[in-house]
Amino acid sequence: MDLNDVYELSQRVKRIEDELAIRNLAARFTDAVNERDHSAFRRLWADDAVWEIGAPLAARAQGVNAIVDMLSHLLALKPVFIQLTHSGVIEFTGDDSATARFTERERGKGRDDYYENLAVYHDEFVRLNDGWRFKRRYYQYRYLDTSAFTGAAFPPVTAELPSADGRNRDTAALSAVLLETRS
């Protein structure tokens, strides 16, 4: 293996690491939304980023503070909300930039409204000193259903989760949260 081969291999490894970092960024977005973790959500964005949701429920925010405020507003409308991110396709547009499309499914329930959709995120990424960040996310609805659905909802639990042996460490707190959602 000569120096050219070593350089080529190092570039391929770097590209694989970059792709994994971008996929992880998209996964951390979904996790922050589902766990309602505003501080984790804040860390995903470039300072001048844009987050836009297209019609029919259009919304737009530019800058990290406005983006986090938009998330707070959207989640306040849906006490029960879950987002699933599916396969993504990533294309590098430079050493420090990339684009991607990720397929999404969301389901949510407000006080008297329902929300289920399929959508695609069209993303632009930028590499900063501390890693990859969203430069722009555009959410394009592909399907929207606002009809009522049935089922029990279980919001994120802030009480202690079950221990490794399967027993709840704080059963009373967990039960209280679950009972509250059923009434």
C-alpha positions as CSV (number, residue, x, y, z in Angstrom):
1,M,0.0,0.0,0.0
2,D,1.6,3.3,-1.1
3,L,0.9,6.8,0.2
4,N,-1.8,7.4,-2.5
5,D,-3.7,4.3,-1.3
6,V,-3.4,5.4,2.4
7,Y,-4.7,8.8,1.5
8,E,-7.6,7.4,-0.5
9,L,-8.5,5.0,2.3
10,S,-8.4,7.8,4.9
11,Q,-10.7,9.9,2.7
12,R,-13.2,7.1,2.4
13,V,-13.1,6.5,6.1
14,K,-13.7,10.2,6.7
15,R,-16.7,10.2,4.4
16,I,-18.2,7.2,6.2
17,E,-17.7,9.0,9.6
18,D,-19.3,12.1,8.2
19,E,-22.3,10.1,6.9
20,L,-22.7,8.4,10.2
21,A,-22.5,11.8,12.0
22,I,-25.3,13.2,9.8
23,R,-27.5,10.2,10.3
24,N,-26.9,10.5,14.1
25,L,-27.8,14.2,13.9
26,A,-31.2,13.3,12.3
27,A,-31.7,10.6,14.9
28,R,-30.9,13.1,17.7
29,F,-33.4,15.5,16.2
30,T,-36.2,12.9,16.5
31,D,-35.0,11.9,20.0
32,A,-35.0,15.5,21.2
33,V,-38.5,16.1,19.8
34,N,-39.9,12.9,21.3
35,E,-38.3,13.5,24.7
36,R,-39.2,17.2,24.6
37,D,-35.6,18.0,25.3
38,H,-35.2,21.6,24.3
39,S,-31.5,21.8,25.3
40,A,-30.6,18.8,23.2
41,F,-32.7,20.2,20.3
42,R,-30.8,23.5,20.5
43,R,-27.4,21.8,20.0
44,L,-28.5,20.4,16.6
45,W,-28.5,23.7,14.7
46,A,-26.1,26.2,13.2
47,D,-26.6,29.7,14.7
48,D,-28.2,31.1,11.5
49,A,-30.2,27.9,10.6
50,V,-33.7,27.9,9.2
51,W,-36.4,25.4,10.1
52,E,-39.5,25.5,7.9
53,I,-42.6,23.4,7.8
54,G,-44.5,23.6,4.5
55,A,-48.2,23.8,3.8
56,P,-50.8,23.0,4.9
57,L,-49.5,23.7,8.4
58,A,-46.8,26.2,7.5
59,A,-44.4,27.6,10.0
60,R,-40.9,29.1,9.8
61,A,-38.1,30.1,12.2
62,Q,-34.6,31.4,11.6
63,G,-31.9,31.4,14.2
64,V,-31.5,28.9,17.1
65,N,-33.6,30.8,19.6
66,A,-36.5,31.2,17.2
67,I,-36.2,27.5,16.2
68,V,-36.4,26.3,19.8
69,D,-39.3,28.7,20.5
70,M,-41.1,27.2,17.4
71,L,-40.6,23.7,18.8
72,S,-41.9,24.7,22.2
73,H,-45.0,26.2,20.5
74,L,-45.6,23.1,18.3
75,L,-45.2,20.7,21.2
76,A,-47.5,22.7,23.4
77,L,-50.3,22.1,20.9
78,K,-49.8,18.4,21.1
79,P,-49.3,17.0,24.6
80,V,-49.1,13.6,22.9
81,F,-46.7,13.5,20.0
82,I,-44.3,11.0,18.5
83,Q,-42.0,11.3,15.5
84,L,-40.4,8.4,13.6
85,T,-37.5,9.1,11.2
86,H,-37.0,6.5,8.5
87,S,-34.4,6.0,5.9
88,G,-32.4,8.9,4.6
89,V,-30.4,9.6,1.5
90,I,-27.3,11.8,2.0
91,E,-25.3,13.6,-0.7
92,F,-22.1,15.5,0.1
93,T,-21.9,18.9,-1.7
94,G,-18.5,19.8,-0.3
95,D,-16.0,18.8,2.4
96,D,-18.1,20.8,5.0
97,S,-21.6,20.6,3.5
98,A,-24.2,18.1,2.6
99,T,-27.9,17.6,1.7
100,A,-30.3,14.8,2.6
101,R,-33.9,13.7,2.5
102,F,-35.4,11.8,5.5
103,T,-38.8,10.2,5.5
104,E,-40.9,11.0,8.5
105,R,-44.1,9.7,10.2
106,E,-45.7,11.6,13.0
107,R,-48.7,11.1,15.2
108,G,-50.1,13.5,17.8
109,K,-53.1,14.4,19.8
110,G,-54.1,17.7,21.3
111,R,-57.0,18.4,23.6
112,D,-59.6,17.9,20.8
113,D,-57.6,17.5,17.7
114,Y,-55.7,14.7,16.0
115,Y,-52.7,14.6,13.8
116,E,-51.1,11.8,11.7
117,N,-48.9,12.4,8.7
118,L,-46.2,11.2,6.3
119,A,-43.6,13.7,5.2
120,V,-40.1,14.2,3.9
121,Y,-37.4,16.5,5.4
122,H,-35.2,18.2,2.9
123,D,-32.1,19.0,4.8
124,E,-28.9,21.1,4.3
125,F,-26.0,20.4,6.7
126,V,-22.8,22.3,7.6
127,R,-19.8,21.1,9.4
128,L,-18.8,23.4,12.2
129,N,-15.7,23.2,14.5
130,D,-17.7,20.9,16.9
131,G,-19.4,18.7,14.2
132,W,-22.2,18.6,11.7
133,R,-25.3,20.8,12.3
134,F,-28.5,21.5,10.5
135,K,-28.3,24.6,8.3
136,R,-31.8,24.2,7.0
137,R,-34.7,21.7,7.4
138,Y,-37.7,21.9,5.2
139,Y,-40.6,19.7,6.1
140,Q,-42.8,18.7,3.1
141,Y,-46.1,17.1,3.9
142,R,-47.0,14.1,1.7
143,Y,-50.1,12.9,3.7
144,L,-52.1,14.5,6.5
145,D,-55.0,12.9,8.4
146,T,-56.7,14.9,11.2
147,S,-59.5,12.5,11.9
148,A,-60.0,11.1,15.4
149,F,-58.2,7.9,16.3
150,T,-58.5,5.7,19.4
151,G,-56.0,4.3,21.8
152,A,-54.2,5.1,25.1
153,A,-51.4,7.6,25.1
154,F,-48.4,7.5,27.3
155,P,-46.3,10.7,27.3
156,P,-42.6,10.7,28.2
157,V,-42.2,9.6,31.8
158,T,-39.9,11.7,33.9
159,A,-40.1,9.3,36.8
160,E,-37.4,6.6,37.1
161,L,-37.7,3.9,34.4
162,P,-37.6,0.2,35.2
163,S,-34.3,-1.2,36.5
164,A,-32.4,-3.8,34.6
165,D,-34.2,-6.6,36.4
166,G,-37.5,-5.3,35.1
167,R,-38.9,-3.9,38.3
168,N,-39.9,-0.3,38.6
169,R,-37.9,1.7,41.1
170,D,-40.6,4.3,41.5
171,T,-43.8,2.5,40.7
172,A,-46.1,5.0,42.4
173,A,-44.8,7.9,40.3
174,L,-44.9,5.9,37.1
175,S,-48.5,4.7,37.8
176,A,-49.6,8.3,38.6
177,V,-48.4,9.5,35.3
178,L,-50.0,6.7,33.3
179,L,-53.3,7.1,35.2
180,E,-53.3,10.8,34.5
181,T,-53.2,10.2,30.7
182,R,-56.1,7.8,30.8
183,S,-58.5,10.1,32.4
